[in-house]
């Protein structure tokens, strides 16, 4: 790798922006690559400029609530260095190998070599299916939040919130503040478990206080909150019209609603770290395989650094700190002077957040028994039409004892989402059928392209590496295939002959969304002419 290449940052959320800010302060001009049209990431996502240009504006207090000042600071930080970075917006990084990234922007692909790379790829929702989860009107928590923040729409008029984790209460609160009727909050964690974890969460009293405020606000406005629940099914024909659930005593109940937002915490986006060759380990707290990193963000691959939720769920505050810390590590590895006092301060703050996050995980544990209740005929992989029974069958018959073998036999994880939605479910089903933990069945190995590419994408030729084979299909469009060698480390499976093709990019229609026209139940913080959007 050439030392004269500019450092590259993937992701323009809190971690990526703070990393870029630190590198610019050191006199470098990093390349910042981001899929979104505007910087800020998921947590501080900005509305499209087209809305602002059309006269539809919302103050940041309405968009981000208590976090408005933090969001504004992050946005301003990027704006201040905008002319000193090579900012690639609306650009997908779909591969990483041999010291270069493959990018897709405006339908064309290009190669971007790097000497040093900071991956700040963020996270997505983690879900487990239940009967009816494929009905129109069922959204992930993150998806429902995007609709509210980014598009100024609600996913329904009467929304039920299901799952566990801090995001469950935050998004329910945001919807209530926006004037949407909240049918109820259905938390899979028993109240006693959360109560026991409260003492540990006192490490960060401000964050705990915000969480308690969300719960108190919901209760004060008549929103029922149920703990220790399990979903039975979503009912409806054309669209969801009810959530059927089982309470902590095992009694089946029904709540009318026209939308369901559900999620079981977040999962890190690790595909690029995998393709870069990073070594992975199983993390009990996140219940997932994560790329290894040291306290400064260095991965097992020299020149590759990890920051933010893409290498372990820790939240936006930690992402800002980790982004700056990774940039300082990069500068140190380049032989540049760094402020040792600032390094010590960042390390201390990150350690305190990590301790709080452990308590938070204890307060909102993953409902591992949910997988046992998934009926055999329930669809777990919508891309490939794979049922829970198909995964259980190959496990019981001894045909598969790890994830990549299960993928080869069932095609779970081969579709458009590349396992983002079905990967956690497949791991839980496989491991519980075999009587192991999820660490015992390994992990899905990433394959390029990590997200769907248009069939007409122009792929650079000749390929950079023998690991990539670019070939044309019958219509002349490129298909990308990748040969991989043997797996490495505990839980890694063979990368042999499994060579999925790039998923096609069909035309899609947006799900129905409800414009926010209802008045807020109460004015005050976050209000904008009687309408509040988080």
SULFENHU-V491387 format. One record per residue. N is the residue number from 1. RES is the residue in one small letter. SS is DSSP state (2 for helix, 1 for strand, 0 for the rest). PSI is psi as a letter, one per 40 degrees, with the letter a starting at -180 (* if undefined). D_LAST is the distance of its C-alpha to the last C-alpha in Angstrom with 2 decimals. Layout:
<<N;RES;SS;PSI;D_LAST> <N;RES;SS;PSI;D_LAST>>
This chain:
<<1;x;0;h;44.96> <2;x;0;h;45.55> <3;x;0;e;44.51> <4;x;0;e;44.19> <5;x;0;i;41.20> <6;x;0;i;37.85> <7;x;0;i;35.38> <8;x;1;h;32.74> <9;x;1;h;29.12> <10;x;1;h;27.32> <11;x;0;h;23.54> <12;x;0;f;21.53> <13;x;0;a;18.70> <14;x;2;d;18.85> <15;x;2;d;22.28> <16;x;2;d;23.82> <17;x;2;d;22.87> <18;x;2;d;24.25> <19;x;2;d;27.28> <20;x;2;d;27.93> <21;x;2;d;27.63> <22;x;2;d;30.24> <23;x;2;d;32.56> <24;x;2;d;32.49> <25;x;2;d;33.37> <26;x;0;e;36.36> <27;x;0;e;37.55> <28;x;0;i;36.53> <29;x;0;g;34.90> <30;x;0;i;32.88> <31;x;1;h;31.84> <32;x;1;h;28.10> <33;x;1;h;27.50> <34;x;0;h;24.12> <35;x;0;d;23.34> <36;x;0;i;20.26> <37;x;0;e;20.77> <38;x;0;i;18.87> <39;x;0;i;18.73> <40;x;0;d;15.91> <41;x;0;a;16.21> <42;x;0;d;13.80> <43;x;0;d;11.66> <44;x;0;f;11.55> <45;x;0;h;12.06> <46;x;0;i;12.63> <47;x;0;i;12.72> <48;x;0;i;16.39> <49;x;2;d;18.64> <50;x;2;d;20.05> <51;x;2;d;17.03> <52;x;2;d;17.31> <53;x;2;d;21.04> <54;x;0;e;20.87> <55;x;0;e;19.27> <56;x;0;h;15.74> <57;x;0;i;13.63> <58;x;0;h;10.22> <59;x;0;i;10.30> <60;x;2;d;9.09> <61;x;2;d;7.77> <62;x;2;d;5.25> <63;x;2;d;4.91> <64;x;2;e;5.70> <65;x;2;b;5.64> <66;x;2;d;9.14> <67;x;2;e;10.00> <68;x;2;d;9.95> <69;x;2;d;13.72> <70;x;2;d;14.44> <71;x;2;d;12.79> <72;x;2;d;14.75> <73;x;2;d;17.81> <74;x;2;d;17.85> <75;x;2;d;17.48> <76;x;2;d;20.19> <77;x;2;d;22.38> <78;x;2;d;22.69> <79;x;2;d;23.23> <80;x;2;d;25.98> <81;x;2;e;27.90> <82;x;2;d;27.28> <83;x;2;e;30.92> <84;x;2;e;32.31> <85;x;0;i;30.95> <86;x;1;g;31.77> <87;x;1;h;28.30> <88;x;1;g;28.46> <89;x;0;i;25.29> <90;x;0;f;25.02> <91;x;0;h;27.67> <92;x;1;h;28.11> <93;x;1;h;30.27> <94;x;1;e;32.16> <95;x;1;i;34.96> <96;x;1;h;36.15> <97;x;1;i;39.78> <98;x;0;f;42.81> <99;x;0;f;40.93> <100;x;1;i;39.07> <101;x;1;i;35.89> <102;x;1;h;35.95> <103;x;1;i;33.32> <104;x;1;h;32.38> <105;x;1;h;31.18> <106;x;0;f;31.78> <107;x;0;e;33.96> <108;x;1;i;36.27> <109;x;1;i;36.71> <110;x;1;i;37.96> <111;x;1;h;38.91> <112;x;1;h;37.55> <113;x;1;i;39.79> <114;x;0;i;38.62> <115;x;0;d;40.32> <116;x;0;h;37.26> <117;x;1;h;33.98> <118;x;1;h;30.67> <119;x;1;h;28.61> <120;x;0;g;24.88> <121;x;0;e;23.97> <122;x;0;a;20.93> <123;x;1;i;20.33> <124;x;1;i;19.54> <125;x;1;i;19.00> <126;x;0;h;22.05> <127;x;0;i;23.07> <128;x;0;h;26.20> <129;x;0;i;27.27> <130;x;0;i;28.27> <131;x;1;h;30.15> <132;x;0;e;28.21> <133;x;0;e;25.50> <134;x;0;e;26.64> <135;x;0;i;25.97> <136;x;0;h;23.70> <137;x;0;e;20.37> <138;x;1;h;20.24> <139;x;1;i;17.64> <140;x;1;i;16.94> <141;x;2;d;13.76> <142;x;2;d;13.32> <143;x;2;d;14.24> <144;x;2;d;11.79> <145;x;2;d;8.92> <146;x;2;d;10.89> <147;x;2;d;11.22> <148;x;2;d;7.61> <149;x;2;d;7.20> <150;x;2;d;10.89> <151;x;2;e;12.21> <152;x;0;f;9.90> <153;x;1;i;11.33> <154;x;1;i;11.18> <155;x;0;e;14.04> <156;x;0;i;15.53> <157;x;0;d;15.82> <158;x;1;h;16.54> <159;x;1;h;15.19> <160;x;1;h;16.87> <161;x;1;h;15.52> <162;x;1;h;18.58> <163;x;1;a;19.71> <164;x;1;i;19.38> <165;x;0;i;17.83> <166;x;2;d;14.93> <167;x;2;d;12.63> <168;x;2;d;13.55> <169;x;2;d;12.11> <170;x;2;d;8.93> <171;x;2;d;8.08> <172;x;2;d;9.64> <173;x;2;d;7.67> <174;x;2;d;4.26> <175;x;2;d;6.86> <176;x;2;d;8.51> <177;x;2;d;6.22> <178;x;0;e;6.29> <179;x;0;e;9.97> <180;x;0;i;11.08> <181;x;1;h;13.97> <182;x;1;h;13.85> <183;x;1;d;17.50> <184;x;1;i;17.55> <185;x;1;h;16.87> <186;x;1;g;20.05> <187;x;1;h;20.66> <188;x;0;e;23.85> <189;x;0;h;24.54> <190;x;0;i;26.81> <191;x;2;d;25.70> <192;x;2;d;28.89> <193;x;2;d;28.04> <194;x;2;d;24.75> <195;x;2;d;26.65> <196;x;2;d;29.32> <197;x;2;e;26.97> <198;x;2;d;25.42> <199;x;2;d;28.27> <200;x;2;d;27.68> <201;x;2;e;24.01> <202;x;2;e;25.23> <203;x;2;d;26.00> <204;x;2;g;22.49> <205;x;2;d;21.82> <206;x;2;d;18.70> <207;x;2;d;16.92> <208;x;2;d;18.52> <209;x;2;d;17.42> <210;x;2;d;13.70> <211;x;2;d;14.45> <212;x;2;d;16.48> <213;x;2;d;13.94> <214;x;2;d;11.57> <215;x;2;d;14.82> <216;x;2;d;16.02> <217;x;2;d;13.11> <218;x;2;d;13.50> <219;x;2;d;17.23> <220;x;2;d;17.28> <221;x;0;f;15.78> <222;x;0;e;18.41> <223;x;0;h;16.75> <224;x;0;h;19.70> <225;x;1;h;19.49> <226;x;1;h;22.50> <227;x;1;i;23.88> <228;x;0;f;26.63> <229;x;0;i;26.11> <230;x;1;h;27.31> <231;x;1;i;26.55> <232;x;1;d;29.62> <233;x;1;i;28.58> <234;x;1;h;26.26> <235;x;1;i;28.25> <236;x;1;i;28.49> <237;x;0;c;30.62> <238;x;0;d;28.93> <239;x;0;i;25.46> <240;x;1;h;24.07> <241;x;1;e;24.87> <242;x;1;i;24.81> <243;x;1;h;24.29> <244;x;1;h;27.49> <245;x;1;i;27.27> <246;x;1;h;29.63> <247;x;0;a;28.91> <248;x;0;d;30.23> <249;x;0;e;33.60> <250;x;0;e;33.95> <251;x;0;h;33.60> <252;x;1;h;32.18> <253;x;1;i;29.55> <254;x;1;h;27.71> <255;x;1;h;24.27> <256;x;1;h;23.75> <257;x;0;i;20.72> <258;x;0;e;20.35> <259;x;1;i;18.15> <260;x;1;h;17.98> <261;x;1;h;15.62> <262;x;1;i;17.72> <263;x;1;i;18.52> <264;x;1;f;20.74> <265;x;0;a;19.31> <266;x;1;i;19.77> <267;x;1;i;22.99> <268;x;1;i;24.15> <269;x;0;h;25.18> <270;x;0;e;28.82> <271;x;2;d;30.79> <272;x;2;d;31.59> <273;x;2;d;32.66> <274;x;2;d;34.96> <275;x;2;d;36.45> <276;x;0;e;37.00> <277;x;0;e;39.19> <278;x;0;i;37.24> <279;x;0;i;38.52> <280;x;1;i;36.27> <281;x;1;i;36.20> <282;x;1;h;34.69> <283;x;1;h;32.00> <284;x;0;d;32.04> <285;x;0;d;28.66> <286;x;0;e;26.86> <287;x;0;f;29.50> <288;x;1;i;30.00> <289;x;1;h;32.37> <290;x;1;i;31.11> <291;x;1;h;32.93> <292;x;0;i;34.86> <293;x;0;i;34.10> <294;x;0;a;35.46> <295;x;0;e;33.60> <296;x;0;e;33.48> <297;x;0;e;32.05> <298;x;1;h;35.42> <299;x;0;a;35.91> <300;x;0;e;39.33> <301;x;0;h;39.90> <302;x;0;h;41.06> <303;x;0;e;38.85> <304;x;1;h;35.77> <305;x;1;i;32.93> <306;x;1;h;29.80> <307;x;0;i;26.51> <308;x;2;a;23.07> <309;x;2;e;21.93> <310;x;2;e;24.54> <311;x;2;e;27.19> <312;x;0;h;25.57> <313;x;0;h;22.13> <314;x;0;e;21.31> <315;x;0;i;17.76> <316;x;2;d;16.54> <317;x;2;d;18.53> <318;x;2;d;21.62> <319;x;2;d;21.19> <320;x;2;d;21.49> <321;x;2;d;24.53> <322;x;2;d;26.06> <323;x;2;d;25.83> <324;x;2;d;27.74> <325;x;2;d;30.12> <326;x;2;d;30.97> <327;x;2;d;31.72> <328;x;2;d;34.01> <329;x;2;d;35.75> <330;x;2;d;36.30> <331;x;2;d;37.78> <332;x;2;d;39.96> <333;x;2;d;41.25> <334;x;0;e;42.14> <335;x;0;e;44.18> <336;x;0;i;42.00> <337;x;0;i;41.78> <338;x;0;i;38.62> <339;x;0;h;37.63> <340;x;2;d;38.61> <341;x;2;d;36.90> <342;x;2;d;33.53> <343;x;2;d;34.24> <344;x;2;d;35.01> <345;x;2;d;31.87> <346;x;2;d;29.63> <347;x;2;d;31.62> <348;x;2;d;31.25> <349;x;2;d;27.48> <350;x;2;d;27.13> <351;x;2;d;29.56> <352;x;2;d;27.63> <353;x;2;d;24.37> <354;x;2;d;26.52> <355;x;2;d;27.93> <356;x;2;d;24.56> <357;x;2;d;23.49> <358;x;2;d;26.73> <359;x;2;d;25.86> <360;x;2;d;22.42> <361;x;2;d;24.30> <362;x;2;d;26.66> <363;x;2;d;23.95> <364;x;0;g;22.55> <365;x;0;i;25.70> <366;x;0;h;26.08> <367;x;0;g;27.72> <368;x;2;d;30.90> <369;x;2;e;32.67> <370;x;2;d;30.27> <371;x;2;d;32.41> <372;x;2;d;35.52> <373;x;2;e;34.18> <374;x;0;h;33.40> <375;x;0;i;36.13> <376;x;0;d;38.49> <377;x;0;e;37.69> <378;x;0;h;33.92> <379;x;1;h;32.86> <380;x;1;d;31.48> <381;x;1;h;31.80> <382;x;0;d;30.82> <383;x;0;d;32.07> <384;x;0;e;35.58> <385;x;0;f;35.76> <386;x;1;h;36.52> <387;x;1;i;36.55> <388;x;2;d;36.34> <389;x;2;d;40.04> <390;x;2;d;41.02> <391;x;2;d;39.64> <392;x;2;d;41.27> <393;x;2;d;44.54> <394;x;2;d;44.99> <395;x;2;d;44.28> <396;x;2;d;46.76> <397;x;0;e;49.38> <398;x;0;e;49.22> <399;x;0;d;48.33> <400;x;0;h;45.22> <401;x;0;e;44.34> <402;x;0;i;41.70> <403;x;2;d;38.71> <404;x;2;d;40.37> <405;x;2;d;43.32> <406;x;2;d;41.02> <407;x;2;d;39.27> <408;x;2;d;42.69> <409;x;2;d;43.89> <410;x;2;e;40.87> <411;x;0;e;38.94> <412;x;0;h;35.71> <413;x;0;e;33.74> <414;x;0;e;35.75> <415;x;0;a;33.40> <416;x;0;d;30.67> <417;x;0;e;28.20> <418;x;0;f;31.05> <419;x;0;e;30.22> <420;x;0;d;26.53> <421;x;0;d;25.82> <422;x;0;e;29.28> <423;x;2;d;30.47> <424;x;2;d;29.12> <425;x;2;d;30.43> <426;x;2;d;33.79> <427;x;2;d;34.18> <428;x;2;d;33.46> <429;x;2;d;35.82> <430;x;2;d;38.51> <431;x;2;d;38.51> <432;x;2;d;38.53> <433;x;2;d;41.27> <434;x;2;e;43.29> <435;x;0;f;42.64> <436;x;0;i;41.13> <437;x;0;i;37.81> <438;x;2;d;35.53> <439;x;2;e;37.16> <440;x;2;e;40.45> <441;x;2;e;39.66> <442;x;0;a;38.54> <443;x;0;i;35.83> <444;x;0;h;35.49> <445;x;0;h;36.81> <446;x;0;i;34.93> <447;x;0;h;36.63> <448;x;0;i;36.15> <449;x;0;i;34.48> <450;x;0;e;31.43> <451;x;0;i;29.58> <452;x;0;i;31.22> <453;x;0;i;33.21> <454;x;0;i;34.46> <455;x;0;d;38.09> <456;x;0;e;39.25> <457;x;0;h;37.85> <458;x;1;h;40.63> <459;x;0;h;41.20> <460;x;0;i;43.21> <461;x;0;h;46.81> <462;x;0;i;48.72> <463;x;0;i;46.28> <464;x;0;d;45.72> <465;x;0;i;46.78> <466;x;0;e;48.91> <467;x;0;e;45.85> <468;x;1;h;44.50> <469;x;1;h;46.43> <470;x;1;h;45.43> <471;x;1;i;47.16> <472;x;1;i;47.05> <473;x;0;a;46.55> <474;x;0;d;48.76> <475;x;0;e;46.86> <476;x;0;e;46.97> <477;x;0;i;43.35> <478;x;1;i;42.84> <479;x;1;h;42.03> <480;x;1;h;41.21> <481;x;1;i;42.77> <482;x;1;h;42.99> <483;x;0;h;45.78> <484;x;0;i;44.95> <485;x;0;a;47.37> <486;x;0;i;47.48> <487;x;0;i;44.50> <488;x;0;h;44.31> <489;x;0;i;43.63> <490;x;0;h;42.93> <491;x;0;e;41.07> <492;x;0;h;41.39> <493;x;0;i;43.23> <494;x;0;i;45.59> <495;x;0;f;44.26> <496;x;0;b;47.40> <497;x;0;e;47.69> <498;x;0;h;44.22> <499;x;0;g;43.43> <500;x;0;i;40.56> <501;x;0;i;40.27> <502;x;0;h;37.26> <503;x;0;i;35.18> <504;x;0;i;35.40> <505;x;0;g;32.52> <506;x;0;i;32.69> <507;x;0;h;30.93> <508;x;0;i;27.80> <509;x;0;i;25.80> <510;x;0;i;22.06> <511;x;0;i;20.94> <512;x;0;h;20.17> <513;x;0;i;16.69> <514;x;1;h;15.65> <515;x;1;i;14.40> <516;x;0;g;11.81> <517;x;0;e;14.47> <518;x;0;i;14.02> <519;x;0;i;13.38> <520;x;0;i;10.82> <521;x;0;e;12.87> <522;x;0;h;12.71> <523;x;0;a;12.23> <524;x;0;a;11.77> <525;x;0;h;9.25> <526;x;0;e;6.51> <527;x;1;i;8.80> <528;x;1;g;10.49> <529;x;0;f;13.67> <530;x;0;e;12.60> <531;x;1;h;9.71> <532;x;1;h;6.06> <533;x;0;g;3.79> <534;x;0;*;0.00>>
